[in-house]
């Protein structure tokens, strides 16, 4: 029984792959994280350029009204769906995986 619990815990840790993502912009154009770091660490851009970061979080059926961003395209996180099906008897795991981290930014 202990082995099954350890295996299921490992599956949960490895399958929950929905992460928040940062988007970086300079003058309303998307740039890479490296370019963003360069602009932020130099002071010459501050007066002429608008540089900002934008955080997008994953969402599910429990928090879609507060977390979903209408400007971002989302994809289903297959790992969380599979883990929800495998752990469906636990009741808590499927609620967590589909409730708060079912969809992730594409």
C-alpha positions as CSV (number, residue, x, y, z in Angstrom):
1,X,0.0,0.0,0.0
2,X,2.9,2.4,0.8
3,X,4.4,1.8,-2.7
4,X,1.1,2.7,-4.3
5,X,0.8,5.9,-2.3
6,X,4.4,6.8,-3.2
7,X,3.9,6.1,-6.9
8,X,0.7,8.1,-7.0
9,X,2.4,11.0,-5.2
10,X,5.2,10.9,-7.8
11,X,2.6,10.9,-10.6
12,X,0.9,13.9,-9.2
13,X,4.2,15.8,-8.9
14,X,5.3,14.9,-12.5
15,X,1.9,15.3,-14.2
16,X,0.8,18.6,-12.9
17,X,2.6,20.7,-15.5
18,X,0.4,23.8,-15.7
19,X,2.6,26.8,-14.9
20,X,2.2,30.5,-15.0
21,X,3.9,32.3,-17.8
22,X,5.4,35.8,-18.2
23,X,5.1,37.7,-21.4
24,X,7.4,40.6,-22.0
25,X,6.7,43.7,-24.1
26,X,8.6,46.7,-25.3
27,X,6.5,49.5,-26.9
28,X,3.6,47.1,-27.2
29,X,5.7,44.4,-29.1
30,X,6.5,41.1,-27.5
31,X,10.2,40.5,-26.7
32,X,12.2,37.7,-25.2
33,X,12.9,37.4,-21.5
34,X,16.6,38.0,-22.2
35,X,15.9,41.3,-24.0
36,X,13.6,42.3,-21.2
37,X,16.3,41.7,-18.7
38,X,18.7,43.8,-20.8
39,X,16.2,46.7,-21.0
40,X,15.4,46.6,-17.3
41,X,19.0,46.6,-16.3
42,X,20.0,49.6,-18.4
43,X,18.7,53.0,-17.5
44,X,18.7,54.6,-20.9
45,X,15.4,53.2,-22.1
46,X,13.3,54.4,-19.2
47,X,12.5,57.8,-20.7
48,X,11.7,56.7,-24.2
49,X,10.5,53.1,-24.1
50,X,7.6,51.4,-22.4
51,X,8.8,48.0,-21.1
52,X,6.6,45.8,-19.0
53,X,6.0,42.2,-18.0
54,X,2.6,40.5,-18.0
55,X,1.8,37.4,-15.9
56,X,-0.7,34.8,-17.2
57,X,-1.8,32.0,-14.9
58,X,-3.4,28.6,-15.7
59,X,-7.1,28.2,-14.9
60,X,-9.8,25.6,-14.6
61,X,-13.5,25.5,-14.0
62,X,-13.2,26.7,-10.4
63,X,-11.5,30.0,-11.1
64,X,-12.1,30.7,-14.8
65,X,-14.0,34.0,-14.1
66,X,-11.2,35.5,-12.1
67,X,-8.1,34.1,-13.9
68,X,-8.9,33.7,-17.6
69,X,-7.3,36.3,-19.8
70,X,-9.3,37.0,-23.0
71,X,-6.1,38.1,-24.8
72,X,-4.4,34.7,-24.4
73,X,-5.0,31.5,-26.3
74,X,-5.2,28.5,-23.9
75,X,-4.6,24.8,-24.4
76,X,-5.7,21.8,-22.3
77,X,-3.0,20.4,-20.1
78,X,-3.0,16.7,-21.1
79,X,-0.9,15.6,-18.2
80,X,-3.5,17.0,-15.7
81,X,-6.3,15.3,-17.6
82,X,-4.6,11.9,-17.6
83,X,-3.7,12.3,-13.9
84,X,-7.3,13.2,-13.1
85,X,-8.5,10.1,-14.8
86,X,-5.9,7.8,-13.1
87,X,-6.6,9.3,-9.7
88,X,-10.3,9.6,-10.1
89,X,-11.0,7.4,-7.1
90,X,-9.3,9.9,-4.8
91,X,-11.8,12.6,-5.7
92,X,-9.5,15.4,-4.5
93,X,-6.9,15.0,-7.3
94,X,-9.4,15.4,-10.2
95,X,-11.0,18.4,-8.5
96,X,-7.6,20.1,-8.1
97,X,-6.3,19.3,-11.6
98,X,-9.4,20.3,-13.5
99,X,-10.5,23.0,-11.1
100,X,-7.4,25.2,-11.0
101,X,-5.0,24.0,-13.7
102,X,-6.9,22.5,-16.6
103,X,-6.0,25.1,-19.2
104,X,-2.6,26.6,-19.8
105,X,-1.4,29.4,-22.1
106,X,-0.4,28.2,-25.5
